[in-house]
């Protein structure tokens, strides 16, 4: 910052002699005002002044915002499929549930160890670390390499004396992130009928020794279930502008829609200052993207006003192509060197509509909501402009006013039968997106496990 300001101050002295008499301390101010006079920043000018702590921060934000606005918006066209891998369903630990079988697939990738930390069988949700085997570029999962042995055995923590999660029943992990040497874990009460649960997070202090690591919690992310899902890092140059180092988002497979975000979400927070190196307690967040049952995500050109939320979410008029009662976002991250916040998950009912406990066209009897056509479910994505998230941060928009600039089918290989993207992790060092597919590993007649797919992100 200082070097950049000094450069422009020098230019002023060389090309505008009259400025030579101006105190050098005012040169940054002059250049900052010049930046703010740009047409592209005009709408932000008063908000930047109002929200910045001082002129230096205002100038810093102006530089960051100017750079952001000139970056491209992208879609899933920047992703190319690299292949995938599987994880062994063996028992790796003392418990009968020390296995990856019947896991939801919540994980995070560690580029330094080339490994994944994974949550195991949903019965007890133990955690383990597996090495990532060779990524085989094929759509035939029978040819995927298998991670046969863990680097760390499955270790249990829920309902043990290791840590208090604050949740006694219906515990479900929803997000993981390796931050420095610690492991941050988000979770929810998946059936919180009263919508009163606020505990969302614990941490393992030493990710390299999970079985012996100290664990701390519970922490409480502001936003509760709206925020207690995926965790992704904000690019460094945008952290000050967006008010945090990481984004916490929503999660799939949760009940009681009234206490959830009815659309993908984004809450910025400082993971180190307020979680990893802080005592258990409240985690301040800034809401950048969020939707309530009263302000659902919708295409405002199709539904300027929603008079019947159920009709819209169940797509009874056949016009809802954006977000239905079957839609779930599983992971979101800002693609570096773009102004795209990409959220991915799955959706359904956009073509045939949705019913409750109906018999689908293939004779299947649904236990809850499902598409009338059994084939009317698919992997889905929603792409958002980060500059809109900045507007929310600066008070120029409400979190529920933001609309995605693009959305549609996420490109899974046709051979993958399950459409349920359930977790993700972005490898910023190698520009790779890892995702897990619930029940994607269907090579065993009586077992079900998540499958891992890898995409290269081209910038």
Wavefront OBJ file of the C-alpha trace (Angstrom):
o trace
v 0.000 0.000 0.000
v 2.662 2.537 1.075
v 4.883 1.702 -1.884
v 1.956 2.125 -4.236
v 0.996 5.479 -2.723
v 4.593 6.677 -2.811
v 4.770 5.858 -6.528
v 1.745 8.006 -7.313
v 2.965 10.767 -5.031
v 6.200 10.805 -7.022
v 4.276 11.074 -10.275
v 2.399 14.061 -8.931
v 5.661 15.806 -8.068
v 7.156 15.104 -11.509
v 4.217 15.983 -13.748
v 2.337 18.542 -11.632
v 4.860 21.036 -10.238
v 2.147 23.012 -8.473
v 1.576 20.052 -6.214
v 5.173 20.204 -4.997
v 4.146 22.639 -2.319
v 1.500 20.272 -0.975
v 2.428 18.396 2.187
v 3.478 14.832 1.231
v 1.011 13.454 3.768
v -1.865 14.787 1.649
v -0.755 13.096 -1.582
v -2.298 9.740 -0.703
v -5.508 11.621 0.079
v -5.450 13.331 -3.306
v -4.899 10.065 -5.097
v -7.597 8.363 -3.045
v -10.075 11.086 -3.987
v -9.073 10.621 -7.619
v -9.783 6.900 -7.290
v -13.184 7.566 -5.729
v -14.111 9.931 -8.555
v -14.148 7.023 -11.009
v -17.589 6.325 -12.410
v -17.296 2.648 -11.441
v -16.810 3.599 -7.787
v -19.289 6.460 -7.642
v -22.068 4.359 -6.106
v -19.665 3.167 -3.392
v -18.091 6.531 -2.541
v -20.273 7.637 0.360
v -20.549 4.082 1.722
v -16.771 3.640 1.711
v -16.368 6.876 3.651
v -19.133 5.928 6.057
v -17.892 2.414 6.836
v -14.117 2.822 6.723
v -12.410 3.297 10.082
v -10.065 5.930 8.651
v -8.848 7.419 5.381
v -6.155 4.777 4.960
v -8.724 1.981 5.136
v -11.035 3.891 2.825
v -8.224 4.172 0.303
v -7.308 0.505 0.740
v -10.913 -0.534 0.111
v -11.119 1.742 -2.932
v -8.046 0.062 -4.479
v -9.414 -3.407 -3.739
v -12.863 -2.542 -5.075
v -11.486 -0.976 -8.245
v -9.436 -4.120 -8.890
v -12.427 -6.367 -8.147
v -14.780 -4.549 -10.504
v -12.356 -5.060 -13.383
v -12.128 -8.819 -12.826
v -14.262 -11.174 -14.958
v -17.377 -13.016 -13.893
v -17.166 -16.695 -14.782
v -19.336 -19.810 -14.774
v -18.652 -23.531 -14.555
v -17.014 -23.232 -18.004
v -13.754 -22.579 -16.109
v -13.903 -26.071 -14.575
v -12.449 -29.135 -16.256
v -12.967 -32.616 -14.884
v -9.722 -34.222 -13.670
v -11.043 -37.516 -12.307
v -11.607 -38.796 -8.808
v -10.813 -41.333 -6.095
v -12.429 -43.582 -3.528
v -11.843 -44.300 0.164
v -11.746 -47.782 1.687
v -14.803 -48.926 3.650
v -12.710 -50.878 6.131
v -12.999 -50.454 9.884
v -10.194 -48.153 11.047
v -10.614 -47.792 14.792
v -12.119 -49.515 17.828
v -15.766 -48.700 17.164
v -17.950 -50.585 14.706
v -18.723 -47.139 13.270
v -15.045 -46.306 12.648
v -15.658 -46.424 8.935
v -16.385 -44.235 5.930
v -19.442 -46.326 5.147
v -22.746 -44.405 5.297
v -20.938 -41.087 5.677
v -22.475 -37.869 4.370
v -19.068 -36.990 2.890
v -18.152 -33.838 4.826
v -14.425 -33.261 4.309
v -11.626 -30.797 3.690
v -8.478 -31.132 1.597
v -5.020 -30.387 3.030
v -2.639 -29.450 0.174
v 0.445 -29.552 2.425
v -0.145 -33.210 3.340
v -2.062 -34.111 0.152
v -4.733 -35.620 2.338
v -8.403 -35.313 3.188
v -9.909 -35.053 6.656
v -13.251 -36.842 6.500
v -16.263 -37.401 8.732
v -17.188 -41.070 8.906
v -20.339 -43.087 9.579
v -23.233 -40.768 10.416
v -24.097 -42.829 13.511
v -21.234 -41.351 15.578
v -19.541 -38.966 13.073
v -15.908 -39.900 13.837
v -13.103 -38.089 12.028
v -10.061 -39.493 10.207
v -7.376 -38.455 7.725
v -6.686 -40.330 4.488
v -3.959 -39.752 1.889
v -5.218 -38.715 -1.522
v -4.252 -41.425 -4.007
v -3.471 -40.854 -7.662
v -6.211 -38.868 -9.386
v -7.266 -41.036 -12.323
v -8.857 -39.117 -15.182
v -11.767 -41.384 -16.005
v -15.513 -41.346 -15.522
v -15.485 -45.062 -14.704
v -15.369 -45.170 -10.910
v -14.189 -48.795 -11.043
v -10.875 -47.395 -12.279
v -10.562 -44.829 -9.495
v -7.609 -45.316 -7.159
v -8.505 -46.324 -3.602
v -7.161 -44.717 -0.427
v -6.714 -48.003 1.423
v -5.261 -46.968 4.799
v -5.726 -43.783 6.811
v -2.951 -41.499 7.987
v -4.998 -41.135 11.171
v -7.584 -43.635 12.412
v -11.186 -42.610 12.961
v -11.500 -40.907 16.317
v -14.748 -40.086 18.077
v -15.466 -36.772 19.771
v -19.248 -36.338 19.832
v -20.854 -37.341 23.151
v -17.450 -37.965 24.702
v -15.614 -36.134 27.470
v -13.208 -34.643 24.924
v -15.348 -31.625 24.065
v -18.804 -30.196 24.636
v -20.575 -29.624 21.308
v -23.667 -28.244 23.017
v -25.919 -30.641 21.070
v -27.204 -33.795 22.715
v -29.257 -35.246 19.825
v -29.465 -35.107 16.037
v -25.825 -34.061 15.715
v -24.526 -33.692 12.168
v -21.155 -32.260 11.011
v -21.584 -29.858 8.096
v -18.205 -28.275 7.337
v -14.455 -28.673 7.876
v -11.444 -26.424 7.292
v -7.738 -26.741 8.081
v -6.569 -23.363 9.407
v -2.902 -23.182 10.382
v -2.414 -26.403 12.376
v -5.967 -26.520 13.692
v -9.091 -28.101 12.283
v -12.345 -26.160 12.456
v -15.560 -28.188 12.381
v -19.080 -26.824 11.871
v -22.215 -28.776 12.742
v -25.948 -28.477 13.320
v -28.814 -30.124 15.126
v -30.335 -31.454 11.900
v -33.843 -31.508 13.381
v -34.016 -28.347 15.475
v -37.791 -27.985 15.564
v -37.760 -24.876 17.746
v -35.004 -23.184 15.740
v -33.319 -22.187 18.992
v -29.976 -24.011 18.690
v -26.991 -21.628 18.528
v -23.971 -23.918 19.070
v -22.262 -24.464 15.729
v -18.524 -25.093 15.998
v -15.612 -26.837 17.688
v -11.902 -26.967 16.864
v -9.183 -29.598 17.124
v -6.008 -27.778 18.121
v -3.613 -30.278 16.540
v -4.880 -31.612 13.208
v -1.842 -33.911 12.919
v -2.819 -35.874 16.038
v -6.616 -35.962 16.142
v -6.887 -38.769 18.690
v -4.833 -36.868 21.293
v -5.495 -33.280 20.279
v -7.172 -30.865 22.634
v -10.592 -29.904 21.365
v -12.359 -26.648 22.200
v -15.970 -25.598 22.008
v -18.708 -24.970 21.609
v -18.484 -21.777 19.570
v -21.519 -19.970 18.179
v -21.445 -18.517 14.675
v -23.809 -15.585 14.334
v -26.453 -16.753 11.920
v -26.668 -20.203 13.567
v -27.910 -22.774 11.022
v -27.825 -20.148 8.252
v -24.034 -20.070 8.629
v -23.109 -23.429 10.165
v -22.056 -25.221 7.005
v -19.138 -25.010 4.617
v -15.996 -23.008 5.371
v -13.930 -21.470 2.561
v -11.085 -18.970 2.540
v -11.555 -15.468 1.140
v -8.743 -14.392 -1.236
v -6.306 -12.223 0.711
v -6.907 -9.072 -1.322
v -10.639 -9.181 -0.531
v -10.517 -10.012 3.171
v -10.577 -6.463 4.494
v -13.269 -5.447 2.000
v -15.541 -8.378 2.895
v -14.860 -8.209 6.626
v -13.215 -11.543 7.299
v -10.697 -14.207 6.369
v -13.234 -16.956 5.635
v -16.801 -17.520 4.524
v -19.235 -19.742 6.403
v -22.178 -20.966 4.354
v -25.281 -23.089 4.654
v -25.606 -26.863 4.401
v -27.663 -29.652 2.750
v -29.732 -32.372 4.442
v -31.222 -30.274 7.247
v -34.840 -30.190 8.376
v -37.095 -27.361 9.579
v -36.837 -24.881 6.700
v -37.980 -21.966 8.871
v -34.592 -21.867 10.646
v -32.487 -22.333 7.462
v -31.297 -20.095 4.668
v -33.700 -20.648 1.755
v -30.895 -20.203 -0.746
v -27.072 -20.369 -0.617
v -25.555 -18.126 2.040
v -22.291 -16.355 2.846
v -21.185 -15.017 6.233
v -17.691 -13.552 6.527
v -15.739 -14.013 9.759
v -12.175 -13.878 11.060
v -11.282 -17.530 11.614
v -8.018 -16.914 13.432
v -8.938 -13.985 15.638
v -12.379 -15.233 16.659
v -12.098 -19.025 16.454
v -8.678 -20.688 16.312
v -6.912 -18.348 18.742
v -9.973 -17.324 20.742
v -11.729 -18.909 23.711
v -15.023 -20.665 23.079
v -17.917 -18.298 22.592
v -19.654 -16.163 19.996
v -18.109 -15.793 16.545
v -18.977 -12.385 15.036
v -19.994 -12.624 11.389
v -21.064 -10.285 8.610
v -24.033 -11.436 6.559
v -23.212 -11.083 2.847
v -25.785 -13.453 1.354
v -28.761 -14.927 3.211
v -32.410 -15.793 2.650
v -35.235 -16.390 5.108
v -38.549 -18.135 4.567
v -40.103 -14.676 4.233
v -37.426 -13.552 1.747
v -36.648 -16.678 -0.264
v -34.211 -16.845 -3.148
v -36.279 -16.346 -6.286
v -36.084 -14.983 -9.805
v -37.589 -11.544 -9.253
v -38.386 -11.147 -12.937
v -40.613 -14.237 -12.656
v -41.827 -13.646 -9.103
v -41.737 -9.890 -8.307
v -43.813 -10.647 -5.222
v -44.306 -14.019 -3.548
v -47.817 -14.346 -2.159
v -47.635 -18.110 -1.554
v -44.188 -19.364 -0.536
v -45.204 -23.022 -0.725
v -46.499 -22.671 -4.281
v -43.218 -21.111 -5.373
v -40.982 -23.609 -3.576
v -43.042 -26.561 -4.838
v -42.975 -25.029 -8.347
v -46.700 -25.462 -8.821
v -46.785 -23.082 -11.778
v -43.790 -24.753 -13.479
v -41.850 -21.470 -13.800
v -39.367 -21.790 -10.931
v -35.955 -22.613 -12.433
v -33.825 -21.126 -9.630
v -34.462 -22.601 -6.163
v -37.113 -25.073 -5.013
v -37.898 -26.997 -1.842
v -35.526 -29.692 -3.192
v -32.584 -27.302 -3.675
v -29.533 -27.636 -1.428
v -26.235 -25.759 -1.550
v -23.254 -27.776 -0.303
v -20.180 -25.603 -0.882
v -19.262 -22.086 -1.920
v -15.976 -20.330 -2.640
v -14.645 -17.220 -4.352
v -12.742 -18.215 -7.491
v -9.376 -16.384 -7.329
v -8.733 -13.665 -9.917
v -12.457 -13.417 -10.652
v -15.387 -11.717 -9.025
v -17.370 -14.943 -8.838
v -18.643 -16.578 -5.670
v -19.576 -20.042 -6.919
v -21.987 -22.156 -4.885
v -22.708 -25.766 -5.821
v -25.124 -28.450 -4.679
v -28.185 -30.110 -6.154
v -31.765 -29.270 -7.058
v -34.940 -30.699 -8.549
v -38.525 -30.238 -9.563
v -37.804 -27.415 -12.002
v -39.461 -29.245 -14.886
v -42.131 -31.548 -13.406
v -42.999 -29.800 -10.154
v -42.855 -31.241 -6.631
v -45.181 -33.177 -4.371
v -45.156 -34.408 -0.787
v -45.227 -38.153 -0.097
v -46.379 -38.785 -3.634
v -45.878 -41.704 -5.988
v -43.434 -40.680 -8.709
v -43.836 -41.566 -12.365
v -41.602 -44.635 -11.890
v -43.754 -46.022 -9.078
v -41.443 -44.905 -6.259
v -43.269 -43.847 -3.083
v -41.623 -40.728 -1.604
v -41.122 -40.351 2.130
v -41.210 -36.554 1.900
v -40.825 -33.935 -0.825
v -39.787 -35.211 -4.254
v -40.037 -34.323 -7.915
v -43.049 -35.747 -9.731
v -40.677 -37.061 -12.391
v -38.052 -39.318 -10.788
v -35.426 -38.017 -13.242
v -36.114 -34.378 -12.399
v -33.202 -34.019 -9.950
v -29.671 -32.914 -10.839
v -26.431 -31.359 -9.618
v -26.802 -27.567 -9.656
v -24.805 -24.364 -9.278
v -25.507 -20.710 -8.534
v -22.898 -18.037 -9.440
v -22.863 -14.678 -7.621
v -21.072 -11.392 -8.276
v -18.703 -10.629 -5.378
v -19.228 -6.911 -5.964
v -22.845 -7.493 -4.883
v -21.561 -9.064 -1.661
v -19.478 -5.909 -1.131
v -22.615 -3.818 -1.600
v -24.271 -5.836 1.145
v -21.230 -5.360 3.385
v -21.431 -1.588 2.826
v -25.168 -1.416 3.450
v -26.122 -0.721 -0.173
v -28.113 -3.952 -0.526
v -29.821 -6.423 1.789
v -28.443 -10.000 1.915
v -31.711 -11.321 0.422
v -31.713 -8.822 -2.462
v -28.725 -10.399 -4.201
v -29.531 -12.559 -7.235
v -27.185 -14.998 -8.978
v -26.063 -13.857 -12.409
v -25.967 -17.450 -13.616
v -27.253 -20.848 -12.500
v -27.946 -24.276 -13.925
v -26.708 -27.850 -14.148
v -23.326 -28.589 -12.592
v -21.185 -30.782 -14.911
v -20.883 -34.185 -13.233
v -19.758 -37.122 -15.396
v -22.805 -38.909 -16.833
v -21.671 -42.182 -15.286
v -22.096 -40.799 -11.747
v -25.572 -41.911 -10.684
v -25.953 -39.867 -7.510
v -26.525 -36.124 -7.968
v -26.080 -35.181 -4.300
v -22.999 -32.936 -4.045
v -22.571 -32.757 -0.288
v -19.255 -31.048 0.478
v -16.322 -29.312 -1.158
v -12.837 -27.921 -0.679
v -10.774 -25.573 -2.860
v -7.033 -26.120 -3.250
v -5.754 -22.599 -3.881
v -2.176 -23.765 -4.427
v -3.048 -25.969 -7.383
v -6.344 -24.383 -8.462
v -8.358 -27.531 -7.874
v -11.887 -28.018 -6.614
v -12.555 -31.229 -4.659
v -16.168 -32.314 -4.159
v -17.843 -35.303 -2.524
v -20.925 -37.100 -3.828
v -23.113 -38.778 -1.225
v -23.600 -42.494 -1.973
v -21.511 -42.009 -5.099
v -19.366 -45.082 -4.412
v -21.915 -47.747 -5.254
v -19.544 -50.583 -6.094
v -20.567 -52.548 -3.007
v -23.952 -54.257 -2.902
v -24.707 -53.553 0.773
v -22.532 -50.547 1.520
v -22.707 -46.906 0.557
v -19.963 -44.332 0.723
v -19.246 -40.911 -0.735
v -17.177 -40.543 -3.889
v -14.588 -37.818 -4.491
v -14.267 -35.875 -7.747
v -11.621 -33.314 -8.702
v -11.899 -30.345 -11.086
v -9.180 -28.036 -12.366
v -10.118 -24.367 -12.094
v -8.799 -22.423 -15.099
v -8.342 -18.706 -14.455
l 1 2 3 4 5 6 7 8 9 10 11 12 13 14 15 16 17 18 19 20 21 22 23 24 25 26 27 28 29 30 31 32 33 34 35 36 37 38 39 40 41 42 43 44 45 46 47 48 49 50 51 52 53 54 55 56 57 58 59 60 61 62 63 64 65 66 67 68 69 70 71 72 73 74 75 76 77 78 79 80 81 82 83 84 85 86 87 88 89 90 91 92 93 94 95 96 97 98 99 100 101 102 103 104 105 106 107 108 109 110 111 112 113 114 115 116 117 118 119 120 121 122 123 124 125 126 127 128 129 130 131 132 133 134 135 136 137 138 139 140 141 142 143 144 145 146 147 148 149 150 151 152 153 154 155 156 157 158 159 160 161 162 163 164 165 166 167 168 169 170 171 172 173 174 175 176 177 178 179 180 181 182 183 184 185 186 187 188 189 190 191 192 193 194 195 196 197 198 199 200 201 202 203 204 205 206 207 208 209 210 211 212 213 214 215 216 217 218 219 220 221 222 223 224 225 226 227 228 229 230 231 232 233 234 235 236 237 238 239 240 241 242 243 244 245 246 247 248 249 250 251 252 253 254 255 256 257 258 259 260 261 262 263 264 265 266 267 268 269 270 271 272 273 274 275 276 277 278 279 280 281 282 283 284 285 286 287 288 289 290 291 292 293 294 295 296 297 298 299 300 301 302 303 304 305 306 307 308 309 310 311 312 313 314 315 316 317 318 319 320 321 322 323 324 325 326 327 328 329 330 331 332 333 334 335 336 337 338 339 340 341 342 343 344 345 346 347 348 349 350 351 352 353 354 355 356 357 358 359 360 361 362 363 364 365 366 367 368 369 370 371 372 373 374 375 376 377 378 379 380 381 382 383 384 385 386 387 388 389 390 391 392 393 394 395 396 397 398 399 400 401 402 403 404 405 406 407 408 409 410 411 412 413 414 415 416 417 418 419 420 421 422 423 424 425 426 427 428 429 430 431 432 433 434 435 436 437 438 439 440 441 442 443 444 445 446 447 448 449 450 451 452 453 454 455 456 457 458 459
